[in-house]
Amino acid sequence: MARLPSAERRRQLTEAAIRVMARDGVPRTTTRSIAAEAGVSLSVFHYCFDSKQQLVESVITTITGHYVTVVKEAIRPRATLEETVRAGFQAYWDHVRAHPDEHMLTYELTQYALRSPGFEHLARRQYELYAEAYTELIDQLRGTMGLRLRVPVPVLARYLAAMTDGLTLNYLVLGDDTAWTAILDTVIAHVAGLVEEN
């Protein structure tokens, strides 16, 4: 087994945990199954993570980072605000369709954290991360496109996070790809109404 820096080993174990949790479910995931998936010993796992809480927080942060990175790369100024917003939401939606198990895992992690004594703060942290991600994306657009908002950034960020969360769950339950274009058009029109271009 190659010796890796601690941060790289944590990243490897977190990605292994995401795969195992998405496949087996959070309650059935064990440190042993994560270590086996990563190809490391249990002692390596316990060296990298002091607690299950630490692991769950790392999983939540990493999953959020997966799709925020995709959206950030997609959001670059285009001819209009609508085209720019469409590119961001389309990138997110492509990620949902390509990785439905990972997105389903986010809901399972929320429920797990809310129902497990001592883990409740992780559910709050998960939703704070969503709002922080949207705040960062909004600020990116404000900086590159010179936008003025009709609502405060924290309000818009939490609203967009809640809307995206609901749309994602709706898709995971109903699996209706055909409705996505009309939904995306509605979202873009609504978001554009909350923003003024300079």
Buried (B, 14 or more C-beta within 10 A) or exposed (E): EEEBEEEEBBBBBBBBBBBBBBEEEBEEBEBEBBBBBBEBEEEBBEBBBEEBBEBBBBBBEBBBEBBBEBBBEBBEBEEEBBEBBBBBBBBBBEBBEEBBEBBBBBBBBBEBBEEBEEBEEBBEBBBEBBBBBBBBBBEBBBEEBEBEBEEEBEEBBBBBBBBBBEBBBEBBEEEEEEEBEEBBEEBBEEBBEBBEEE
